[in-house]
Amino acid sequence: MTALDTNSAAKRAQAVDAACRVIRHGGVEAANLRAIAAEMGATTGLLTRYFPGKQELLQSVLQQTKDTLNSHLQTAILGRAGLDLVRASVRAALPLDPERREAWAIWLAFLGLIPGDASLNAIHAQFPDALRQVLIRGLRDAQRAGALPAQLYPANAADALMCQITGVAVRAVSMPDKHPPEKIEAFVAGAFAAILSREERGG
């Protein structure tokens, strides 16, 4: 990589980080090129040298957010199977540190804009889709190993867990002082047990 390429990559990263800060404090609606350039300490003209328009920049913001969450997930599940895999993936998805809390804040900020934008929707869906597939795989492994009953439907249990994770993330992002990591983990552990118990009963 040449010095020019390195500088270009660094500027693009600065722009994405600036856009994340604007979105975090004002929502996606506030993330226009002028506001992002000001946050970056640059001119709009300089910003558009690296991102021709707002759409390309928002796509990069979502891509970075997805990569952050997915990196935690893939690291946590390495070498795990069955219920150990499920527990590890649930914990990895939770906003238990500043990096994941920030990523969730950005991911949630896009929710209202996603339905009408196919390109953003495709990126936005990648992390929850990956997490759901990991959960289903772990639940099926546990089922085959006899750790869960045959009547449990892994896809239903995975969807219920996804709802719990997203709900906890909303509360953790909106009220961080009231949802420290230990409280989040305790709540999700209880919800995890309740969901599996309900599924075992065929509920």
N, C-alpha and C positions, 0 to 999 in steps of 0.2 A: 504493500500500500504506500503510495506516494505521500509527501507532506501535504499536498493539496487535498488528497482524499481524506487524510486524517483530520485536517482542519474542517472539511465539509461535514464529516461524520460527527465531529465535536459540536459544530454549530447546530446540526439537526437535533442532536441530543439535548442541547440547551433549549432549543425551541420546544421540544416535546415536554421537557421538565417545566418550562414556563407555562405552557398550555395546561399542564396538570395543576399547577398552582392556581391559575385563573379559574379553572373548572371547580377545583376544590372549594374555593371561597365564593364563587358567584354562579356556579352552574354552567352547563354547556352553552346556554344562551349568551352568557357573558364572554365566551371565548371567541371573540372576533379577532381578526389579524392585528388590528391596531392595539387592542388590549394585551395581546400576547407579546407583540413586539415591545411594548412599553415594559412589561414584566421582565422581558429578556434583556432590557437595556439596549435595544437596537431600534432601527427604523423599520417601518413596514416594508420598504424596498429591500432591505437586507433579508428580512424574513422570507419574502417571496422568492428569493434566489434559491432557497432550500425547499420551500413548500409553495408551489404555485397558487394554492388556494386553501381555504379552511378545511375542505373535505379531506384532502390528503393529510393534513396535520392531525385531524381528529382520528383518522384511521391509524396513524402512527401512535397516537395516545392510547387507543384501545389495544393495539398490538402489544405495546409495552406493558400495559396492565395485565393482559392475558398471559404474557410471558412470565411476569412476576408470580402470579398465582399458580401457573402451571409448573414453574420451577420448584416451588415449595412442595407441590403435590408429588411430582416425580421423584424428588429426593426422599420424601417420607415413605413412599411405598416400595422402594427398591428392596427386593428380596423377601417381601412379605406376601402372605396369602391368607385366605379365609377371613375370619373375624378380625384377626390382627391387621390385615390389609384394610378392612373397612374402618376400623378405629383410627388407624394411622392417616387414612385419606380424609376422614372427617376432621381430625385435628389439624391437618395441614391446610385445609380450606378455611379454617376459622381466622378471623382478624385478631390474632393473639400478639402481634408485635406491630410497631409503627409502619413497617413496610407493607404488610398485608392489610392493615387498616386503611392506609392511603390507597392501596390498589382497589379495595372494596368501595371506598368512597367514590373513586372515579368510575368504576363499573356501574355502581348504582345510579350515578348522575346521568348516565346515558339511557336509562330505562325508558323514559318518556319519549325519546326521540327515535328509538330503534325501529318500531313497527313500520314506519314509512321509508326506511332507508335500507335497501337490501345489502349494500356493501358494508355498512356499519353493523348490521344485524349478523352478517356472516362471521365477523370477527368477534362480536359480543357473545355469540353462542358457543364459541369454541371451548372456553374453560368449563362452563357448566356441563356441556356435552361430554367432555373428557372425564370430569369428576363422576358423572352419572354412570358412565361405562365402567369405571374402576369400582364403584360401589356395587354394581350388579355382578361384576366378576368375583369380587370378594364374597358376596352373599352366596353366589352359586358354588364357589369353592367350599364354603362352610357347609352348605347343604349336602354336597357330595361326600364330605367328610363325616356327616352325621351330627354336626354341631348345631344344625338348624333343621326343623321338621320339613318333610317333603312337601307339605301343603303350603309352605311359605312361597309367595310369589316375589322373587327378587326385584323385579322392576317396580312393583308397588312400594316395597320397602325402601328402595333407592330414591324414589320420588318423594316419599315422606321425609327422608333424611335431607334431601335437597331443600325442601321447604323449610325445615328447621334451620339449616345452615344459613339460608338467605335471610330468614327472619331475624336470626341472631345478629347477622352482619348489619342489617338495617339499624337495629337498636344500638349496636356497638359503635357504629359510625355517627349516629345522631346524638347519642348520649354516652360518650366515652367514659366520663367520670363515674357513671353509674354501672358500667359494665367492664370492670377490670378482667384480665385474662382468666383468673381463677374462677370468677363467677360465670364467665362464658363456658368454660370447660365443664363446670359442675352442671350447668343447665343442659348442655348438649348431651352429657353422659346420661342424665335422667331421661331425656327425650329419646335417646338411642335405645335404652332398655325398654321404654314404653312402646316404641314403634315395633321392635322385634317381638315383644310380648303380644301385642295386638295382632301382628301378622301370624304368629304361631296359632292364635285362636281362630284364625280365618277372618279377622275383622278387617 
